[in-house]
Amino acid sequence: MTRRSCAIYATGFICAHLLIVGIALVVAQVFQTMIHSRLKKEITLTEKSQVFESWKNPPPPVYMEYYFFNVTNPEVFMAGGKASVKQIGPYTYREYRPRENVTFLENGTKVYALNPKTFVFVPEKSVGDPQVDIVRTVNIPFVAIMNELNSYSFFLRTIVSMYINSLGIELFMTRTVHEVLWGFKDPLLTKVHSMKPEVDEYFGLMWKKNGTHEGEFVFHTGEQNYLDYGKIDTWNGLREMSWWSSNQSNMINGTDGAVFHPLINRNELLYIFAADLCRSIHLAYVEDVEVKGIQAYRFAPPNDVLMSPKNNPANAGFCVPAGDCLGTGVLKVSVCREGAPIVVSFPHFYQADPAYINAIDGLNPNKEEHETYLDLQPTAGVPIRACKRAQLNIILKRVQGFPKTKNITETIFPIMFVNETATIDDESAAQMRSLLLIVTLVSNFPVLIVGLGIILLLVFLVLFCRNRQKKNEVKRIDFAEAFHSFATAKDDTAYTPVSDKTDESSETPASQPMKNGSYIAMSPVEAQKC
């Protein structure tokens, strides 16, 4: 067997083994199982895990963009007409949120942490100076006092109303953006504080929230079950809340939104507990996206999260008292926030009942600017881009004993909305791309083996066919040469004179014998004597 034939059959032998081994590995999913097992073990909130430090000190910058609804026609609304608002903003703050007092519990299966948040103004990302820019909005302390007195006698409400009028306090106030956000000494609350010291005389939407935390959290580390990675075990010592009207609504489900379990699939629902919303919400898969070269799944709250109990009975538990429900797209949270009748929604009442949108001029809800979403890398379960958008509203309605409200139409009035955004930084994105490349190569190694086997199979077939073809050509050439040799030999045996002598037979004496073989093709030889 020639070297060429040996090489061809060796190629066939190798490709056959590669195909058998590769197909077996693909069917058994050995490498995928190995990678998934490694991810389940590595992605935990233990001190030795690679993700612990990024969970403790998140590297991506978080920005809080505040937008306000400036009321342009308060007199018209007070007279019973439709209010008109104009959006101003953003006023952007960098949010720092390191976890503090991190303590491991129950043999490392749980971890305790506080998450204080600090805000620093970012002028280059803002439309103006919050300490100079003015906004006209609802006087929330005034509304809170009216709401508190609503259960008291008509006579008391009338007395309080007359006193408030004497102070020159109106239903709408004009303040700087900084005052509305971070607090100011309110004249009405100051009077109440003098009688009830437990009432704070300062008011601000973010009052006492700069440098403070939202509660004490205990998280599952994922050491026992990777599906529990980052899930909240207790919040302020509670495993469930008590202010809603059903057990399901009071459940504390999911994570705080910072981490999720690895190996996320498109069909599952992701749960987040939002302390500022006083409830858990769920997110559903929307579409595949790409962020800085990283493939991700986009999850967003579906329509049923804030849907009316008429269309989604599961939301009936968020009606407090039971049966006192609002429409689709809004949630009353005053049950967990004492004071004014606060209502939360998506910005511009996105996904809400059109009645709320049409009640105010100047609202324009759209998905691109007002949707809340989370882009997750599904293999690691890491958020690589997040956009949390929520709007703060207040219920304005007539309150007997307060003549200033006698003409107004009950309205859920928008105050402001926040756009909280975070995107993975370039350095972390580069590290994740490298990690995902390794995971992809290892996971698809059996496929690479099968591909190499197919390539070698094609090479083998080509070489085999060419070798057969060459052998056939050699046979044809050998046959032709043999035939040519035979034909040449036949022509050479013709009788041709081998001597240049002339025919002298007539001159040869009769007694002299004639030489034998003078006309034989082979060399003439002398005739043998008997």
Summary of the structure (lengths in Angstrom):
residues: 530
radius of gyration: 44.7
end to end distance: 56.0
largest distance: 180.0
contacts: 1538
relative contact order: 0.13
helix: 35%
strand: 25%
